[in-house]
Amino acid sequence: MALHLPLNPIDRANRPPAYYLTVQDGLILLSSALWTIAYVLYVRQGLLDRSYGMPIVPLCADIVWEFLFGLIVPTSVAQVVAFTPWLIIDIGIVYTTYQFGPEQWAHAPLVAENLGWILILGVLFTMALFWAIIKTIGVDNSSFYIAYVVQLVISSYSVAQLISRGNTSGHSWSIWFFRTTGTAATIAQFIWKYSHYPKSYPRVARPLTQFLFISCTMIDLIYPFVYMAVEQREGRNLKL
């Protein structure tokens, strides 16, 4: 008897073959592992550089998404298994943000002096927003769409953070690699599901989904070019 993750309601109804579940479970576990490594590297790089790498807005959104869909209204056992470790590691990311963030915001004293309150209010505001979305379009749709909106925010804000700071503190090639491949694995997972059961996953073919998939991928591919440009500028400045 083949081993696999607990079946979600759609799989219980479709009763897919073993090879389908093997690929699906592999992509789920791969994505979880890659993003877990990325989170750990965010903490490590923040401590090394005395900075933080995940921008504040996506950090708040990420924490709320993992809390709601990992503990409060999970849509599968896989979400609980994946999101719980992420929430624990988030503590380290919040620590580096709170501890070293004021220095990064020295040019904006109002932010630097109130970073703790900004994080708290950001989480509460995002919690209210995501809960309103859940009540409007349902748990399953919310889990899917919010996930990729949050991913788009992480990707775009990371590029913007590099440009605005003019340095790579809190960032690294390894963080980019693991979060980008982790996101690619989740996209591949839904494409795999849709290719076999299009009627069960119609949202994968919707324009909004396609926009989110393509936008996340494109921005993640733009990131290394921005990183290289900033890194080269840092090198030139060190020589002066």
Secondary structure, 3 states (H helix, E strand, C coil): CCCCCCCCHHHHHHCCCHHHHHHHHHHHHHHHHHHHHHHHHHHHHHHHHCCCCCCHHHHHHHHHHHHHHHHHCCCCHHHHHHHHHHHHHHHHHHHHHHHHHHHHCCCCHHHHCCHHHHHHHHHHHHHHHHHHHHHHHCHHHHHHHHHHHHHHHHHHHHHHHHHHHCCCCCCCHHHHHHHHHHHHHHHHHHHHHHHHCCCCCHHHHCHHHHHHHHHHHHHHHHHHHHHHHHHHHHHHHHHC
